[in-house]
Amino acid sequence: LELARLAAELAQEHAEGAGSEGPASAADAAPSASDGAQLPPEASSAVLISRENLERVVLERLGLDAAALAEGMAAGASEQAPTPLQYLLGTYRRCLEEERSSERLKDKEYAAELCGTLAYLRELCVSYVGMLCQYPDMFPQPQAAAGAGALQLLDALTGEGRHTTVDQREQLPPGFLEAFCARFAEEGLAEMAAQLFEAMPRQVHPVSILGPFQGPLATLCRLAAMPELAPLLTANAAWSPPYRNGRELELKSIVGAFLRLSPLPDFWMVSAQPSVTESCYPSPSTLSQRDANAAHAQLRNIIGMLHAGLNELLRGLLKKKELRARTVGMLAECVKACHGRSKMRFNEMQEASHGFAFNLAGVLLLLCEPFLDASHSKRDRLDVSYVLGDARGLPFSKLTRLAASTDEMASWVDVRNLDHQEKFKAQQEERERRELEAQGLSAEEAAAVIAARASGDGAGPSTQPAAEKEYSFICECFFLTAEALHLGLIKIISMYNEEMKEAHRRRREMEAAQARQEGAPPDARLEALKAQCDRDMQRRLCFEAALLTPDVLSRALAFYRLMATWLQGLAGGKGDGEPLPVPPPNEYRAMPEHFVEDMAEVLIFVGQLMSYGWLRELGSERLGDFME
């Protein structure tokens, strides 16, 4: 109505200046396109809102302060006047509605003129939204909206008034974000996007896995899907920030804020709301198995949604070749940030949380899923030099090897000594020659294949320093997942088993104390033991809600099936049941010991659970695959 009033005033001024009679009102001059009637010729020639006066109308409306808007509102109107940005978004939406309505007009010439005017108005709305975000003092607006700047857009994206404290009656209309990015690609989009990206972690920090994280995660996925915004996201300082320990990375990183969400026990859970223990397991001593199973199902469903959302975000970025290196680099930093967890006892206040490490492994398993096929057709993409050369700065060289000492490793793969490199290369080629000849190739044919691989035409191992070599995504994802599982899932299983032993000891102590206390006055020590046993049970339920997630364990089994097949080939095995060569090849001896130990840990853990009647949905054939 305000726009129509201003348009009518401008039209009246124009008519008086030209000495001719103009229409009395906007309604007289520009009937609604939704009427669907044939407009008379005189109406077609009297479009009040045209390109000539449109921007002035918008400027006049944006220049109205809150007092003027209140005065102009109809008597008795109770609705709060929209902020300038909300008004522009509403105008953009109404333009789209009128453009659709204009398709029913019979006067096609008038309809074309109307659509052109509306399209120009949408361009103005996009431009002025950008100006409001970059220059909040340009037009009168509420103090909270002016202080929010570009974060007004984030409120409109999520539908929440978190930053502007204003009811978000207008969310971003269809096509607005695309038009906005195209309009400001070279005029401040990077600065505005930085405000949005850096606000994401702050929105998620106070909430638990039961909190409203889905909106911010969906918004982040939507922003990352924009061609103009995806490079800005991966180049943002909060994408892969500097950190001193894993806990700091969780707090400073965009993705880390989502990775830390889980039901697994952590000191941070005390303040995160809603509380997982109070909401799902309020009275563990009286909790029925049915209620516990229902709470487990709810939490696992939410974990699945979290992993799926992060997988969508990362996979979309990985599909863009120019962003792949930054995305994989960020994942590598997350894995490195978890290395403090490898200690027997680590400082949980400083190192990455259980939830962060568990979710990181879960998301990486999802990224691995396309090449975890039963035939393991992509295993030739796995390059041992990724491990031997500490690619991406991962400290493989500090790990215990399967059957190689530190001195032996230095003599095999010292990248600073060309003579050692040549010796190691010769050993690799000799092993390959034996394998090829065993497959029926002649000595000449085997030599040709080895020469092709050495020249880069094959997929054989290389002694090129890892820092100078580019690896396929399959190779990088495989070894990052192996480390994430070691520091996440496997470490959590180990700590879960230790806590359960301690909890069982305390429960026996409590039962013995109860037997001694029978008929005696209440004992403070016994009450303390009961309270501690309740907390132990809550922790056990929280561990099991995450650890017993069938989808995660199923993918972990598939991953370690590939690991077993690859290690068997690396050791010289052909999968025909024949004994492995003795001594094993140096490449096999140089692999980290935990590659084999972690595989055994998962098999033991899943096997025990299945023996208790749990995880039946996995099927015993998943374990049988390892016996083939």
Secondary structure, DSSP 8 states (H G I E B T S, - for coil): -HHHHHHHHHHHHHHHHHTS---SSHHHHS--GGG-----HHHHT--SS-HHHHHHHHHHHHT--HHHHHHHS-TT--S----HHHHHHHHHHHHHHHHHHGGG-S-HHHHHHHHHHHHHHHHHHHHHHHHHHH-GGGS---HHHHHHTTHHHHHHHHT--TTT-S-------TTHHHHHHHHHTTTTHHHHHHHHHHHHHHHHTTB-TTSS-HHHHHHHHHHHTSTTTHHHHHHSTTTS---SSHHHHHHH-HHHHHHT-SSS--GGGGTSBS-HHHHH-S-GGG--HHHHHHHHHHHHHHHHHHHHHHHHHHHHHHTSHHHHHHHHHHHHHHHHHTGGGGSSS--TTTS--HHHHHHHHHHHHHHHGGG--TT-TTGGG--THHHHTTGGG--GGGS-BSS--HHHHHHHH-TT-HHHHHHHHHHHHHHHHHHHHHTT--HHHHHHHHHHHHTTSS-----S-GGG----HHHHHHHHHHHHHHHTHHHHHHHHHHHHHHHHHHHHHHHHHHHHHTTS---HHHHHHHHHHHHHHHHHHHHHHHHT-HHHHHHHHHHHHHHHHHHHHHTT--SSS----SS--HHHHTSBTHHHHHHHHHHHHHHHHHHTT--GGG-THHHHGGG-
